[in-house]
Amino acid sequence: MPTAEPATQVLAKPSLIAIRREADGYGIRFGLNEAEDARMPGPVFPTLGEAMAWIERIDRARGH
């Protein structure tokens, strides 16, 4: 039987940002699996370039 995650893990910032192909374009995915992604769905962009630019802005804001 699966155990419940502690609240601190549920509210923690995601460590991974990925792009995946969606029906409407390219979706930003936060997290490591479908359950984490469902808790924090990301935006969908019509082109890969727009999705990459959005991620780059987040990286710059984080100081990367």
All heavy atoms as a GROMACS GRO file, in nm:
protein
  492
    1MET      N    1   0.084  -0.118   0.000
    1MET     CA    2   0.000   0.000   0.000
    1MET      C    3   0.089   0.124   0.000
    1MET      O    4   0.182   0.133   0.080
    1MET     CB    5  -0.089  -0.003   0.124
    1MET     CG    6  -0.170   0.124   0.143
    1MET     SD    7  -0.283   0.112   0.282
    1MET     CE    8  -0.434   0.106   0.193
    2PRO      N    9   0.066   0.222  -0.090
    2PRO     CA   10   0.149   0.343  -0.094
    2PRO      C   11   0.131   0.426   0.032
    2PRO      O   12   0.024   0.430   0.092
    2PRO     CB   13   0.098   0.419  -0.216
    2PRO     CG   14  -0.005   0.334  -0.280
    2PRO     CD   15  -0.034   0.218  -0.192
    3THR      N   16   0.239   0.490   0.070
    3THR     CA   17   0.232   0.577   0.187
    3THR      C   18   0.210   0.720   0.143
    3THR      O   19   0.251   0.759   0.034
    3THR     CB   20   0.362   0.569   0.270
    3THR    OG1   21   0.470   0.609   0.186
    3THR    CG2   22   0.386   0.428   0.321
    4ALA      N   23   0.147   0.798   0.228
    4ALA     CA   24   0.124   0.940   0.197
    4ALA      C   25   0.254   1.016   0.209
    4ALA      O   26   0.337   0.987   0.294
    4ALA     CB   27   0.020   0.997   0.292
    5GLU      N   28   0.271   1.115   0.122
    5GLU     CA   29   0.391   1.198   0.127
    5GLU      C   30   0.376   1.301   0.239
    5GLU      O   31   0.269   1.355   0.260
    5GLU     CB   32   0.410   1.272  -0.005
    5GLU     CG   33   0.441   1.184  -0.121
    5GLU     CD   34   0.464   1.265  -0.246
    5GLU    OE1   35   0.529   1.370  -0.238
    5GLU    OE2   36   0.415   1.223  -0.351
    6PRO      N   37   0.485   1.330   0.309
    6PRO     CA   38   0.479   1.438   0.408
    6PRO      C   39   0.448   1.570   0.340
    6PRO      O   40   0.482   1.593   0.224
    6PRO     CB   41   0.621   1.440   0.468
    6PRO     CG   42   0.682   1.310   0.431
    6PRO     CD   43   0.613   1.265   0.305
    7ALA      N   44   0.382   1.659   0.411
    7ALA     CA   45   0.342   1.789   0.355
    7ALA      C   46   0.461   1.868   0.303
    7ALA      O   47   0.451   1.939   0.205
    7ALA     CB   48   0.266   1.870   0.460
    8THR      N   49   0.578   1.854   0.366
    8THR     CA   50   0.694   1.929   0.320
    8THR      C   51   0.736   1.886   0.181
    8THR      O   52   0.783   1.968   0.104
    8THR     CB   53   0.813   1.911   0.417
    8THR    OG1   54   0.837   1.771   0.433
    8THR    CG2   55   0.785   1.975   0.551
    9GLN      N   56   0.719   1.760   0.147
    9GLN     CA   57   0.754   1.714   0.013
    9GLN      C   58   0.652   1.764  -0.090
    9GLN      O   59   0.686   1.797  -0.201
    9GLN     CB   60   0.762   1.563   0.008
    9GLN     CG   61   0.885   1.509   0.076
    9GLN     CD   62   0.894   1.359   0.064
    9GLN    OE1   63   0.806   1.294   0.012
    9GLN    NE2   64   1.002   1.303   0.114
   10VAL      N   65   0.527   1.771  -0.052
   10VAL     CA   66   0.423   1.816  -0.144
   10VAL      C   67   0.443   1.962  -0.180
   10VAL      O   68   0.422   2.003  -0.293
   10VAL     CB   69   0.283   1.793  -0.082
   10VAL    CG1   70   0.175   1.857  -0.167
   10VAL    CG2   71   0.257   1.644  -0.063
   11LEU      N   72   0.488   2.044  -0.084
   11LEU     CA   73   0.503   2.187  -0.106
   11LEU      C   74   0.642   2.227  -0.153
   11LEU      O   75   0.665   2.343  -0.183
   11LEU     CB   76   0.469   2.262   0.023
   11LEU     CG   77   0.327   2.242   0.076
   11LEU    CD1   78   0.310   2.312   0.208
   11LEU    CD2   79   0.224   2.288  -0.025
   12ALA      N   80   0.733   2.133  -0.162
   12ALA     CA   81   0.870   2.164  -0.202
   12ALA      C   82   0.875   2.210  -0.346
   12ALA      O   83   0.796   2.168  -0.430
   12ALA     CB   84   0.959   2.042  -0.182
   13LYS      N   85   0.972   2.298  -0.377
   13LYS     CA   86   0.991   2.343  -0.515
   13LYS      C   87   1.039   2.227  -0.601
   13LYS      O   88   1.120   2.146  -0.556
   13LYS     CB   89   1.096   2.453  -0.520
   13LYS     CG   90   1.050   2.584  -0.468
   13LYS     CD   91   1.158   2.689  -0.490
   13LYS     CE   92   1.113   2.823  -0.440
   13LYS     NZ   93   1.218   2.924  -0.462
   14PRO      N   94   0.991   2.219  -0.723
   14PRO     CA   95   1.038   2.112  -0.810
   14PRO      C   96   1.184   2.134  -0.849
   14PRO      O   97   1.227   2.247  -0.864
   14PRO     CB   98   0.947   2.122  -0.932
   14PRO     CG   99   0.901   2.263  -0.931
   14PRO     CD  100   0.895   2.305  -0.787
   15SER      N  101   1.257   2.026  -0.863
   15SER     CA  102   1.398   2.039  -0.900
   15SER      C  103   1.419   2.019  -1.049
   15SER      O  104   1.527   2.043  -1.099
   15SER     CB  105   1.481   1.938  -0.822
   15SER     OG  106   1.436   1.807  -0.851
   16LEU      N  107   1.316   1.976  -1.119
   16LEU     CA  108   1.329   1.946  -1.260
   16LEU      C  109   1.223   2.021  -1.340
   16LEU      O  110   1.108   2.025  -1.301
   16LEU     CB  111   1.310   1.795  -1.283
   16LEU     CG  112   1.312   1.748  -1.428
   16LEU    CD1  113   1.453   1.761  -1.485
   16LEU    CD2  114   1.266   1.606  -1.437
   17ILE      N  115   1.264   2.082  -1.446
   17ILE     CA  116   1.172   2.142  -1.542
   17ILE      C  117   1.201   2.077  -1.676
   17ILE      O  118   1.314   2.076  -1.721
   17ILE     CB  119   1.190   2.294  -1.552
   17ILE    CG1  120   1.164   2.362  -1.418
   17ILE    CG2  121   1.095   2.351  -1.658
   17ILE    CD1  122   1.192   2.510  -1.418
   18ALA      N  123   1.100   2.022  -1.738
   18ALA     CA  124   1.116   1.954  -1.866
   18ALA      C  125   1.009   2.001  -1.963
   18ALA      O  126   0.910   2.060  -1.924
   18ALA     CB  127   1.107   1.803  -1.847
   19ILE      N  128   1.031   1.973  -2.090
   19ILE     CA  129   0.934   2.005  -2.194
   19ILE      C  130   0.884   1.874  -2.251
   19ILE      O  131   0.961   1.781  -2.275
   19ILE     CB  132   1.001   2.088  -2.306
   19ILE    CG1  133   1.049   2.221  -2.251
   19ILE    CG2  134   0.903   2.110  -2.420
   19ILE    CD1  135   1.127   2.303  -2.352
   20ARG      N  136   0.753   1.866  -2.274
   20ARG     CA  137   0.699   1.747  -2.339
   20ARG      C  138   0.601   1.789  -2.448
   20ARG      O  139   0.543   1.896  -2.442
   20ARG     CB  140   0.632   1.654  -2.238
   20ARG     CG  141   0.508   1.711  -2.175
   20ARG     CD  142   0.450   1.610  -2.081
   20ARG     NE  143   0.335   1.667  -2.012
   20ARG     CZ  144   0.270   1.607  -1.916
   20ARG    NH1  145   0.307   1.489  -1.876
   20ARG    NH2  146   0.167   1.664  -1.861
   21ARG      N  147   0.588   1.706  -2.545
   21ARG     CA  148   0.498   1.733  -2.657
   21ARG      C  149   0.354   1.711  -2.611
   21ARG      O  150   0.322   1.606  -2.556
   21ARG     CB  151   0.531   1.640  -2.773
   21ARG     CG  152   0.448   1.664  -2.895
   21ARG     CD  153   0.499   1.784  -2.972
   21ARG     NE  154   0.427   1.792  -3.097
   21ARG     CZ  155   0.370   1.901  -3.144
   21ARG    NH1  156   0.378   2.013  -3.077
   21ARG    NH2  157   0.307   1.900  -3.257
   22GLU      N  158   0.270   1.812  -2.630
   22GLU     CA  159   0.128   1.805  -2.596
   22GLU      C  160   0.047   1.813  -2.724
   22GLU      O  161   0.101   1.848  -2.830
   22GLU     CB  162   0.091   1.924  -2.505
   22GLU     CG  163   0.170   1.934  -2.377
   22GLU     CD  164   0.121   1.839  -2.271
   22GLU    OE1  165   0.013   1.779  -2.289
   22GLU    OE2  166   0.190   1.824  -2.170
   23ALA      N  167  -0.080   1.788  -2.717
   23ALA     CA  168  -0.166   1.797  -2.835
   23ALA      C  169  -0.169   1.939  -2.891
   23ALA      O  170  -0.178   1.959  -3.012
   23ALA     CB  171  -0.308   1.752  -2.799
   24ASP      N  172  -0.160   2.039  -2.803
   24ASP     CA  173  -0.169   2.179  -2.845
   24ASP      C  174  -0.034   2.247  -2.862
   24ASP      O  175  -0.028   2.367  -2.885
   24ASP     CB  176  -0.251   2.259  -2.742
   24ASP     CG  177  -0.394   2.210  -2.734
   24ASP    OD1  178  -0.445   2.155  -2.834
   24ASP    OD2  179  -0.456   2.228  -2.628
   25GLY      N  180   0.075   2.174  -2.844
   25GLY     CA  181   0.207   2.235  -2.858
   25GLY      C  182   0.306   2.169  -2.764
   25GLY      O  183   0.308   2.048  -2.750
   26TYR      N  184   0.387   2.250  -2.698
   26TYR     CA  185   0.490   2.199  -2.608
   26TYR      C  186   0.457   2.241  -2.466
   26TYR      O  187   0.446   2.359  -2.436
   26TYR     CB  188   0.628   2.252  -2.649
   26TYR     CG  189   0.670   2.199  -2.783
   26TYR    CD1  190   0.633   2.262  -2.901
   26TYR    CD2  191   0.742   2.081  -2.791
   26TYR    CE1  192   0.667   2.210  -3.024
   26TYR    CE2  193   0.778   2.029  -2.914
   26TYR     CZ  194   0.740   2.093  -3.030
   26TYR     OH  195   0.775   2.042  -3.152
   27GLY      N  196   0.440   2.144  -2.378
   27GLY     CA  197   0.403   2.171  -2.240
   27GLY      C  198   0.523   2.170  -2.150
   27GLY      O  199   0.615   2.090  -2.166
   28ILE      N  200   0.522   2.261  -2.054
   28ILE     CA  201   0.626   2.264  -1.952
   28ILE      C  202   0.582   2.169  -1.841
   28ILE      O  203   0.470   2.174  -1.793
   28ILE     CB  204   0.644   2.406  -1.896
   28ILE    CG1  205   0.673   2.506  -2.007
   28ILE    CG2  206   0.753   2.408  -1.789
   28ILE    CD1  207   0.798   2.480  -2.087
   29ARG      N  208   0.672   2.084  -1.801
   29ARG     CA  209   0.643   1.986  -1.697
   29ARG      C  210   0.732   2.013  -1.577
   29ARG      O  211   0.853   2.027  -1.590
   29ARG     CB  212   0.669   1.846  -1.750
   29ARG     CG  213   0.644   1.740  -1.648
   29ARG     CD  214   0.666   1.605  -1.707
   29ARG     NE  215   0.646   1.506  -1.602
   29ARG     CZ  216   0.621   1.380  -1.623
   29ARG    NH1  217   0.613   1.335  -1.746
   29ARG    NH2  218   0.604   1.297  -1.524
   30PHE      N  219   0.670   2.021  -1.460
   30PHE     CA  220   0.742   2.040  -1.335
   30PHE      C  221   0.735   1.908  -1.258
   30PHE      O  222   0.628   1.858  -1.233
   30PHE     CB  223   0.676   2.147  -1.249
   30PHE     CG  224   0.668   2.280  -1.314
   30PHE    CD1  225   0.555   2.318  -1.383
   30PHE    CD2  226   0.774   2.369  -1.306
   30PHE    CE1  227   0.546   2.442  -1.443
   30PHE    CE2  228   0.766   2.493  -1.366
   30PHE     CZ  229   0.652   2.530  -1.435
   31GLY      N  230   0.847   1.856  -1.216
   31GLY     CA  231   0.844   1.735  -1.136
   31GLY      C  232   0.905   1.617  -1.207
   31GLY      O  233   0.952   1.625  -1.319
   32LEU      N  234   0.897   1.504  -1.141
   32LEU     CA  235   0.964   1.385  -1.190
   32LEU      C  236   0.869   1.277  -1.240
   32LEU      O  237   0.911   1.187  -1.307
   32LEU     CB  238   1.051   1.326  -1.079
   32LEU     CG  239   1.157   1.420  -1.026
   32LEU    CD1  240   1.226   1.358  -0.904
   32LEU    CD2  241   1.259   1.452  -1.133
   33ASN      N  242   0.741   1.286  -1.204
   33ASN     CA  243   0.647   1.183  -1.247
   33ASN      C  244   0.509   1.245  -1.270
   33ASN      O  245   0.488   1.363  -1.245
   33ASN     CB  246   0.642   1.068  -1.146
   33ASN     CG  247   0.599   1.114  -1.009
   33ASN    OD1  248   0.506   1.192  -0.994
   33ASN    ND2  249   0.665   1.063  -0.906
   34GLU      N  250   0.415   1.165  -1.316
   34GLU     CA  251   0.282   1.217  -1.348
   34GLU      C  252   0.210   1.273  -1.226
   34GLU      O  253   0.138   1.371  -1.236
   34GLU     CB  254   0.197   1.107  -1.412
   34GLU     CG  255   0.245   1.066  -1.550
   34GLU     CD  256   0.239   1.179  -1.652
   34GLU    OE1  257   0.144   1.258  -1.651
   34GLU    OE2  258   0.333   1.188  -1.732
   35ALA      N  259   0.228   1.212  -1.109
   35ALA     CA  260   0.162   1.262  -0.988
   35ALA      C  261   0.213   1.401  -0.952
   35ALA      O  262   0.135   1.490  -0.919
   35ALA     CB  263   0.183   1.165  -0.872
   36GLU      N  264   0.344   1.421  -0.959
   36GLU     CA  265   0.401   1.552  -0.930
   36GLU      C  266   0.358   1.654  -1.036
   36GLU      O  267   0.327   1.768  -1.005
   36GLU     CB  268   0.553   1.544  -0.925
   36GLU     CG  269   0.603   1.465  -0.806
   36GLU     CD  270   0.751   1.433  -0.814
   36GLU    OE1  271   0.803   1.415  -0.926
   36GLU    OE2  272   0.813   1.426  -0.708
   37ASP      N  273   0.354   1.611  -1.160
   37ASP     CA  274   0.313   1.699  -1.268
   37ASP      C  275   0.167   1.742  -1.251
   37ASP      O  276   0.133   1.857  -1.278
   37ASP     CB  277   0.333   1.627  -1.402
   37ASP     CG  278   0.322   1.721  -1.520
   37ASP    OD1  279   0.375   1.834  -1.512
   37ASP    OD2  280   0.262   1.682  -1.620
   38ALA      N  281   0.083   1.652  -1.205
   38ALA     CA  282  -0.058   1.684  -1.185
   38ALA      C  283  -0.077   1.789  -1.076
   38ALA      O  284  -0.170   1.870  -1.082
   38ALA     CB  285  -0.136   1.557  -1.149
   39ARG      N  286   0.011   1.790  -0.976
   39ARG     CA  287   0.002   1.890  -0.868
   39ARG      C  288   0.046   2.027  -0.916
   39ARG      O  289   0.004   2.128  -0.859
   39ARG     CB  290   0.090   1.848  -0.750
   39ARG     CG  291   0.030   1.738  -0.668
   39ARG     CD  292   0.097   1.727  -0.532
   39ARG     NE  293   0.240   1.712  -0.539
   39ARG     CZ  294   0.307   1.597  -0.529
   39ARG    NH1  295   0.241   1.486  -0.515
   39ARG    NH2  296   0.437   1.594  -0.534
   40MET      N  297   0.133   2.034  -1.015
   40MET     CA  298   0.184   2.162  -1.062
   40MET      C  299   0.190   2.162  -1.215
   40MET      O  300   0.296   2.153  -1.274
   40MET     CB  301   0.322   2.190  -1.003
   40MET     CG  302   0.376   2.326  -1.040
   40MET     SD  303   0.542   2.355  -0.976
   40MET     CE  304   0.506   2.390  -0.807
   41PRO      N  305   0.075   2.169  -1.282
   41PRO     CA  306   0.078   2.170  -1.428
   41PRO      C  307   0.140   2.299  -1.480
   41PRO      O  308   0.128   2.404  -1.418
   41PRO     CB  309  -0.069   2.158  -1.468
   41PRO     CG  310  -0.143   2.213  -1.351
   41PRO     CD  311  -0.060   2.180  -1.229
   42GLY      N  312   0.206   2.290  -1.590
   42GLY     CA  313   0.271   2.407  -1.648
   42GLY      C  314   0.199   2.456  -1.773
   42GLY      O  315   0.105   2.394  -1.820
   43PRO      N  316   0.246   2.566  -1.826
   43PRO     CA  317   0.184   2.622  -1.945
   43PRO      C  318   0.218   2.542  -2.071
   43PRO      O  319   0.311   2.463  -2.071
   43PRO     CB  320   0.246   2.762  -1.953
   43PRO     CG  321   0.379   2.748  -1.886
   43PRO     CD  322   0.357   2.647  -1.777
   44VAL      N  323   0.141   2.565  -2.175
   44VAL     CA  324   0.164   2.502  -2.304
   44VAL      C  325   0.189   2.612  -2.406
   44VAL      O  326   0.118   2.712  -2.410
   44VAL     CB  327   0.044   2.415  -2.348
   44VAL    CG1  328   0.065   2.359  -2.487
   44VAL    CG2  329   0.021   2.303  -2.248
   45PHE      N  330   0.293   2.595  -2.487
   45PHE     CA  331   0.332   2.694  -2.589
   45PHE      C  332   0.317   2.633  -2.727
   45PHE      O  333   0.344   2.514  -2.746
   45PHE     CB  334   0.477   2.738  -2.566
   45PHE     CG  335   0.496   2.805  -2.433
   45PHE    CD1  336   0.533   2.732  -2.321
   45PHE    CD2  337   0.476   2.941  -2.420
   45PHE    CE1  338   0.552   2.793  -2.199
   45PHE    CE2  339   0.494   3.004  -2.297
   45PHE     CZ  340   0.531   2.929  -2.187
   46PRO      N  341   0.279   2.713  -2.826
   46PRO     CA  342   0.261   2.659  -2.961
   46PRO      C  343   0.391   2.613  -3.028
   46PRO      O  344   0.389   2.525  -3.112
   46PRO     CB  345   0.196   2.773  -3.039
   46PRO     CG  346   0.215   2.896  -2.958
   46PRO     CD  347   0.240   2.853  -2.818
   47THR      N  348   0.505   2.671  -2.988
   47THR     CA  349   0.631   2.631  -3.050
   47THR      C  350   0.734   2.594  -2.944
   47THR      O  351   0.728   2.639  -2.830
   47THR     CB  352   0.691   2.745  -3.136
   47THR    OG1  353   0.733   2.851  -3.049
   47THR    CG2  354   0.591   2.797  -3.238
   48LEU      N  355   0.829   2.512  -2.984
   48LEU     CA  356   0.937   2.471  -2.894
   48LEU      C  357   1.020   2.592  -2.854
   48LEU      O  358   1.062   2.604  -2.738
   48LEU     CB  359   1.023   2.365  -2.961
   48LEU     CG  360   1.140   2.311  -2.880
   48LEU    CD1  361   1.092   2.251  -2.748
   48LEU    CD2  362   1.217   2.208  -2.962
   49GLY      N  363   1.045   2.684  -2.947
   49GLY     CA  364   1.123   2.804  -2.916
   49GLY      C  365   1.061   2.887  -2.804
   49GLY      O  366   1.131   2.936  -2.716
   50GLU      N  367   0.929   2.901  -2.806
   50GLU     CA  368   0.861   2.976  -2.701
   50GLU      C  369   0.872   2.905  -2.566
   50GLU      O  370   0.893   2.969  -2.462
   50GLU     CB  371   0.714   2.997  -2.737
   50GLU     CG  372   0.693   3.094  -2.852
   50GLU     CD  373   0.550   3.099  -2.896
   50GLU    OE1  374   0.508   3.007  -2.971
   50GLU    OE2  375   0.480   3.193  -2.856
   51ALA      N  376   0.862   2.774  -2.568
   51ALA     CA  377   0.875   2.697  -2.444
   51ALA      C  378   1.017   2.710  -2.388
   51ALA      O  379   1.036   2.730  -2.267
   51ALA     CB  380   0.841   2.550  -2.469
   52MET      N  381   1.116   2.701  -2.474
   52MET     CA  382   1.256   2.714  -2.431
   52MET      C  383   1.283   2.852  -2.375
   52MET      O  384   1.353   2.867  -2.274
   52MET     CB  385   1.351   2.684  -2.547
   52MET     CG  386   1.345   2.542  -2.599
   52MET     SD  387   1.408   2.423  -2.481
   52MET     CE  388   1.581   2.462  -2.487
   53ALA      N  389   1.229   2.956  -2.437
   53ALA     CA  390   1.248   3.093  -2.389
   53ALA      C  391   1.185   3.110  -2.251
   53ALA      O  392   1.241   3.177  -2.164
   53ALA     CB  393   1.189   3.192  -2.488
   54TRP      N  394   1.071   3.049  -2.228
   54TRP     CA  395   1.004   3.058  -2.098
   54TRP      C  396   1.090   2.994  -1.989
   54TRP      O  397   1.109   3.049  -1.882
   54TRP     CB  398   0.867   2.992  -2.108
   54TRP     CG  399   0.778   3.016  -1.990
   54TRP    CD1  400   0.696   3.124  -1.971
   54TRP    CD2  401   0.760   2.931  -1.877
   54TRP    NE1  402   0.630   3.108  -1.852
   54TRP    CE2  403   0.667   2.992  -1.792
   54TRP    CE3  404   0.814   2.809  -1.840
   54TRP    CZ2  405   0.626   2.935  -1.673
   54TRP    CZ3  406   0.775   2.752  -1.720
   54TRP    CH2  407   0.681   2.814  -1.638
   55ILE      N  408   1.146   2.877  -2.020
   55ILE     CA  409   1.234   2.809  -1.925
   55ILE      C  410   1.360   2.892  -1.900
   55ILE      O  411   1.407   2.902  -1.788
   55ILE     CB  412   1.269   2.667  -1.973
   55ILE    CG1  413   1.144   2.580  -1.965
   55ILE    CG2  414   1.383   2.607  -1.892
   55ILE    CD1  415   1.160   2.442  -2.021
   56GLU      N  416   1.414   2.950  -2.003
   56GLU     CA  417   1.533   3.033  -1.987
   56GLU      C  418   1.507   3.152  -1.894
   56GLU      O  419   1.591   3.185  -1.809
   56GLU     CB  420   1.581   3.085  -2.122
   56GLU     CG  421   1.713   3.161  -2.114
   56GLU     CD  422   1.764   3.202  -2.250
   56GLU    OE1  423   1.728   3.141  -2.351
   56GLU    OE2  424   1.844   3.297  -2.252
   57ARG      N  425   1.389   3.212  -1.903
   57ARG     CA  426   1.353   3.322  -1.812
   57ARG      C  427   1.347   3.272  -1.667
   57ARG      O  428   1.392   3.341  -1.576
   57ARG     CB  429   1.221   3.387  -1.854
   57ARG     CG  430   1.233   3.470  -1.979
   57ARG     CD  431   1.111   3.557  -2.005
   57ARG     NE  432   0.988   3.480  -2.023
   57ARG     CZ  433   0.944   3.433  -2.139
   57ARG    NH1  434   1.014   3.452  -2.250
   57ARG    NH2  435   0.830   3.366  -2.146
   58ILE      N  436   1.295   3.153  -1.646
   58ILE     CA  437   1.291   3.098  -1.510
   58ILE      C  438   1.432   3.072  -1.460
   58ILE      O  439   1.466   3.105  -1.346
   58ILE     CB  440   1.207   2.968  -1.507
   58ILE    CG1  441   1.061   3.003  -1.523
   58ILE    CG2  442   1.230   2.891  -1.376
   58ILE    CD1  443   0.967   2.888  -1.509
   59ASP      N  444   1.516   3.015  -1.543
   59ASP     CA  445   1.655   2.989  -1.504
   59ASP      C  446   1.727   3.119  -1.466
   59ASP      O  447   1.799   3.124  -1.367
   59ASP     CB  448   1.732   2.918  -1.615
   59ASP     CG  449   1.698   2.770  -1.625
   59ASP    OD1  450   1.636   2.716  -1.531
   59ASP    OD2  451   1.733   2.710  -1.727
   60ARG      N  452   1.708   3.222  -1.544
   60ARG     CA  453   1.772   3.352  -1.514
   60ARG      C  454   1.721   3.408  -1.383
   60ARG      O  455   1.798   3.463  -1.304
   60ARG     CB  456   1.747   3.451  -1.626
   60ARG     CG  457   1.829   3.424  -1.748
   60ARG     CD  458   1.807   3.530  -1.852
   60ARG     NE  459   1.880   3.500  -1.974
   60ARG     CZ  460   1.853   3.549  -2.090
   60ARG    NH1  461   1.755   3.637  -2.105
   60ARG    NH2  462   1.924   3.516  -2.196
   61ALA      N  463   1.592   3.396  -1.358
   61ALA     CA  464   1.534   3.446  -1.232
   61ALA      C  465   1.591   3.369  -1.112
   61ALA      O  466   1.604   3.426  -1.003
   61ALA     CB  467   1.382   3.434  -1.236
   62ARG      N  468   1.626   3.245  -1.131
   62ARG     CA  469   1.684   3.162  -1.024
   62ARG      C  470   1.835   3.183  -1.013
   62ARG      O  471   1.898   3.127  -0.924
   62ARG     CB  472   1.658   3.015  -1.050
   62ARG     CG  473   1.514   2.974  -1.032
   62ARG     CD  474   1.501   2.826  -1.055
   62ARG     NE  475   1.366   2.780  -1.032
   62ARG     CZ  476   1.326   2.657  -1.055
   62ARG    NH1  477   1.410   2.568  -1.102
   62ARG    NH2  478   1.202   2.621  -1.032
   63GLY      N  479   1.892   3.259  -1.105
   63GLY     CA  480   2.035   3.284  -1.100
   63GLY      C  481   2.120   3.178  -1.168
   63GLY      O  482   2.237   3.164  -1.139
   64HIS      N  483   2.064   3.103  -1.259
   64HIS     CA  484   2.139   2.997  -1.330
   64HIS      C  485   2.196   3.051  -1.458
   64HIS      O  486   2.149   3.121  -1.532
   64HIS     CB  487   2.049   2.877  -1.360
   64HIS     CG  488   2.007   2.805  -1.235
   64HIS    ND1  489   1.884   2.824  -1.181
   64HIS    CD2  490   2.072   2.720  -1.157
   64HIS    CE1  491   1.873   2.748  -1.071
   64HIS    NE2  492   1.988   2.684  -1.055
   0.00000   0.00000   0.00000
